[in-house]
Amino acid sequence: MTEDKKNENPEQGNNEAQDASEEETRDVSMFCPKGAVLVIAEQILGDLQPVTLELLGAGRILADKMDQPLKCLIMGHELGDLPQQLLEYGADEVFVADHEKLKNYRTLPYRRVVCDFLESLPEPPHTCLLGSTTTGRDLAPRIAAHFETGLTADTTELDIGPYDHKSKVDPAKVGLYPNCLYAIRPSFGESLKARILGPWKNPQMATTRPGVMVPLQRDKSRKGEIKKIPVNLQDNDLRLEVVDVVREIAKGVKLTEADVIVAGGYGLGTQEGFNLIKQLADCFENSAVGASRKVVDLGWIPYQHQVGQTGKTVRPKLYIACGISGAIQHRVGMSKSGLILAINKDPDAPIFKFAHQGIVGDCYQVIPELIEQLKKQMSKDKNKDKDQGVEAVVGTH
Ligand SMILES: Cc1cc2nc3c(=O)[nH]c(=O)nc-3n(C[C@H](O)[C@H](O)[C@H](O)COP(=O)(O)OP(=O)(O)OC[C@H]3O[C@@H](n4cnc5c(N)ncnc54)[C@H](O)[C@@H]3O)c2cc1C
């Protein structure tokens, strides 16, 4: 593992590699030659999970950087147009494992399919990516253990770059690895970004936090290959039977898909404060309510609203933080939002150090005023639309 100071550009990354004289540097690229990037897709009851599209976006960049194809493996039963969608979101080739026993996720059958598939390839992919979801976190370590390869969990950035390995512990491994997967994730409370490398063997594996990578725009004209792959499950894989699947459908817009998030913290003082947060959120289209962990722990709002290190990572266009101090564990979940507006009565609250806009004041004075102003603005916009409509009608007569 190497550790970078925050914001260091991995492109400029390995000064050691640049400084090393040619005779000192031995090419050991045979350990991790360039190769395809493989995304393991995730679908639940026939719905592609957003993290899969995000992984395709990130995987496309890595594959292009190595001039290699982006492949995707999807498992399930009667998957309809999902393989085609994967092509439209950036994959060059999609491999489909369709079997009734793969309808619902189960560790052993899914592990069997992925491992068999990887073993059937003439060369392992260079990189293999999964989402840091319940499924991805369960499956990824089993694949990594099977192939005795490295895996980095919960990455927030990915890149390809060189690594000059100088440790003489294993002399055969000393040398320059030109195409390593840089699996980058915050560590020590985001004071450092750890760049974690596992160049000894392909596939180099990583799971990626949902909501962090950027998916490509869907392009229905994108073409690629869809191939069915054999599924050879063994009795041993089917020891666990899924009797029923009960899903609690979250009400309202999902946090990771919202354009605007209004989040409340301990500064609200009471659970009822979230009524105000909801009213402010309702002023925007495609909005959702977020929360700090402190209020989730207090039971003021369910966990599914929590933003941060142990909650969701979000990147809405607008994030309004109300009565939230801006602790590092909260910040890591929302710092990539387009515009952060903080409302806090303490002018020295840490959130003001990274918010784009701030209002120093009491939530209970500021939020009602904001709601009123937004409503006035909305009715002005409506009247304008009406007037324009009238003008348009008049214009046609
Ligand atoms: C391992 C670990 C993981 C964690 N994961 C997360 C996580 O995922 N997400 C997360 O959020 N936290 C997480 N935390 C907790 C985190 O460290 C903070 O404790 C938490 O974020 C604080 O929540 P808060 O900002 O709501 O409360 P506080 O820190 O108490 O801040 C309340 C703020 O409200 C302001 N305020 C008070 N009254 C008003 C008012 N009337 N109007 C306006 N402002 C007012 C205060 O000035 C203060 O800044 C984690 C901690 C640990 C150790």
The ligand as an SDF file (V2000), in Angstrom:
LIG
                    3D

 53 58  0  0  0  0  0  0  0  0999 V2000
  -16.5700    5.2840   12.6590 C   0  0  0  0  0  0  0  0  0  0  0  0
  -17.5160    6.4520   12.5750 C   0  0  0  0  0  0  0  0  0  0  0  0
  -18.3560    6.5080   11.4850 C   0  0  0  0  0  0  0  0  0  0  0  0
  -19.2320    7.6010   11.3590 C   0  0  0  0  0  0  0  0  0  0  0  0
  -20.0330    7.6700   10.2610 N   0  0  0  0  0  0  0  0  0  0  0  0
  -20.8000    8.7650   10.0940 C   0  0  0  0  0  0  0  0  0  0  0  0
  -21.6120    8.9150    8.9180 C   0  0  0  0  0  0  0  0  0  0  0  0
  -21.6870    8.0430    8.0530 O   0  0  0  0  0  0  0  0  0  0  0  0
  -22.3380   10.0470    8.8060 N   0  0  0  0  0  0  0  0  0  0  0  0
  -22.3340   11.0440    9.7380 C   0  0  0  0  0  0  0  0  0  0  0  0
  -23.0320   12.0700    9.5590 O   0  0  0  0  0  0  0  0  0  0  0  0
  -21.5990   10.9180   10.8570 N   0  0  0  0  0  0  0  0  0  0  0  0
  -20.8580    9.7970   11.0650 C   0  0  0  0  0  0  0  0  0  0  0  0
  -20.1500    9.6860   12.2140 N   0  0  0  0  0  0  0  0  0  0  0  0
  -20.3830   10.6340   13.3010 C   0  0  0  0  0  0  0  0  0  0  0  0
  -19.6610   11.9650   13.1370 C   0  0  0  0  0  0  0  0  0  0  0  0
  -18.3750   11.8600   13.6830 O   0  0  0  0  0  0  0  0  0  0  0  0
  -20.4100   13.0910   13.8540 C   0  0  0  0  0  0  0  0  0  0  0  0
  -20.5720   12.7410   15.2080 O   0  0  0  0  0  0  0  0  0  0  0  0
  -21.7870   13.4040   13.2930 C   0  0  0  0  0  0  0  0  0  0  0  0
  -21.7120   13.5830   11.8960 O   0  0  0  0  0  0  0  0  0  0  0  0
  -22.3120   14.6760   13.9250 C   0  0  0  0  0  0  0  0  0  0  0  0
  -23.6270   14.8680   13.5480 O   0  0  0  0  0  0  0  0  0  0  0  0
  -24.2250   16.3360   13.5300 P   0  0  0  0  0  0  0  0  0  0  0  0
  -23.4270   17.2190   12.6610 O   0  0  0  0  0  0  0  0  0  0  0  0
  -25.6850   16.1810   13.2190 O   0  0  0  0  0  0  0  0  0  0  0  0
  -24.1550   16.7720   15.0640 O   0  0  0  0  0  0  0  0  0  0  0  0
  -23.1760   17.7700   15.8150 P   0  0  0  0  0  0  0  0  0  0  0  0
  -21.7710   17.4730   15.5170 O   0  0  0  0  0  0  0  0  0  0  0  0
  -23.6100   17.7860   17.2200 O   0  0  0  0  0  0  0  0  0  0  0  0
  -23.4850   19.1820   15.1430 O   0  0  0  0  0  0  0  0  0  0  0  0
  -24.6640   19.8840   15.2860 C   0  0  0  0  0  0  0  0  0  0  0  0
  -24.4770   21.2360   14.6160 C   0  0  0  0  0  0  0  0  0  0  0  0
  -25.6800   21.9450   14.6240 O   0  0  0  0  0  0  0  0  0  0  0  0
  -25.4090   23.3120   14.9140 C   0  0  0  0  0  0  0  0  0  0  0  0
  -26.6500   23.8510   15.4950 N   0  0  0  0  0  0  0  0  0  0  0  0
  -27.1420   23.6530   16.7460 C   0  0  0  0  0  0  0  0  0  0  0  0
  -28.3530   24.2510   16.8560 N   0  0  0  0  0  0  0  0  0  0  0  0
  -28.6100   24.8190   15.6540 C   0  0  0  0  0  0  0  0  0  0  0  0
  -29.6990   25.5670   15.1540 C   0  0  0  0  0  0  0  0  0  0  0  0
  -30.7930   25.8230   15.8750 N   0  0  0  0  0  0  0  0  0  0  0  0
  -29.6200   26.0320   13.8880 N   0  0  0  0  0  0  0  0  0  0  0  0
  -28.5140   25.7940   13.1170 C   0  0  0  0  0  0  0  0  0  0  0  0
  -27.4550   25.0650   13.5530 N   0  0  0  0  0  0  0  0  0  0  0  0
  -27.5160   24.5980   14.7970 C   0  0  0  0  0  0  0  0  0  0  0  0
  -24.2430   23.3010   15.8520 C   0  0  0  0  0  0  0  0  0  0  0  0
  -23.5430   24.5220   15.7540 O   0  0  0  0  0  0  0  0  0  0  0  0
  -23.4340   22.1200   15.3050 C   0  0  0  0  0  0  0  0  0  0  0  0
  -22.4850   22.5550   14.3380 O   0  0  0  0  0  0  0  0  0  0  0  0
  -19.2690    8.6170   12.3650 C   0  0  0  0  0  0  0  0  0  0  0  0
  -18.4070    8.5200   13.4480 C   0  0  0  0  0  0  0  0  0  0  0  0
  -17.5580    7.4650   13.5650 C   0  0  0  0  0  0  0  0  0  0  0  0
  -16.6110    7.4060   14.7500 C   0  0  0  0  0  0  0  0  0  0  0  0
  1  2  1  0
  2  3  1  0
  2 52  2  0
  3  4  2  0
  4  5  1  0
  4 50  1  0
  5  6  2  0
  6  7  1  0
  6 13  1  0
  7  8  2  0
  7  9  1  0
  9 10  1  0
 10 11  2  0
 10 12  1  0
 12 13  2  0
 13 14  1  0
 14 15  1  0
 14 50  1  0
 15 16  1  0
 16 17  1  0
 16 18  1  0
 18 19  1  0
 18 20  1  0
 20 21  1  0
 20 22  1  0
 22 23  1  0
 23 24  1  0
 24 25  2  0
 24 26  1  0
 24 27  1  0
 27 28  1  0
 28 29  2  0
 28 30  1  0
 28 31  1  0
 31 32  1  0
 32 33  1  0
 33 34  1  0
 33 48  1  0
 34 35  1  0
 35 36  1  0
 35 46  1  0
 36 37  1  0
 36 45  1  0
 37 38  2  0
 38 39  1  0
 39 40  1  0
 39 45  2  0
 40 41  1  0
 40 42  2  0
 42 43  1  0
 43 44  2  0
 44 45  1  0
 46 47  1  0
 46 48  1  0
 48 49  1  0
 50 51  2  0
 51 52  1  0
 52 53  1  0
M  END
$$$$
